[in-house]
Amino acid sequence: MTEVNREQLSTRLHALNASQQSIEGTANWCLFFSSGARSVVAVWDDELVRAPASQRMSYLYLANHILQEGKKKGREFAEAFATCIAKAIREVLRGSDDKTRKSVERLINVWDERRVFGSQLIKILKDTVTKAKPAPTARPEADAAVSNSHPHKALEGISDSVSEAAAAGGRSST
């Protein structure tokens, strides 16, 4: 079969959205290059990191479709995705909301039920979701306190560590 054209795949990935048509069309195009599964997945992995956070879940949906349909052709895509899927999930979950977290958990459960990946990798993926820190939630009173005392921290957002930092404020660092 023909080797995947990196530029063409990158263009397709940039246009990817969460619609079924977009996912299926891109997946079918990728599946054509099953003999070059590692190349396809390498481009997918590179582009996922560069993609805006709002588009990253679509990359996981694409991977899911490729994995499900690719099983019919062999294990090439499963083996290729196994090398980078945990890192990709961490990237998708970084700063994500609860809805995204639940979507990722559903995908992992599907992969577990359908035995797309081995049990060890599934455990790693589930642990990845468990360990991912949720996006900070806005707390108006905390926002005001932080912006009054440290304007640069207000821009970074509120995290769970703000209260820990406040509690440690009385300790000397010398």
Salt bridges, closest charged atoms under 4 A:
ASP45 OD2 - LYS87 NZ 3.14
ASP46 OD2 - ARG6 NH2 2.60
GLU47 OE1 - HIS14 NE2 2.66
GLU47 OE2 - ARG50 NH1 3.17
GLU69 OE1 - LYS72 NZ 2.91
GLU91 OE2 - ARG56 NH1 3.15
GLU91 OE2 - ARG94 NH2 2.10
ASP98 OD2 - LYS102 NZ 3.25
ASP112 OD2 - LYS126 NZ 3.23
ASP127 OD2 - LYS123 NZ 3.02
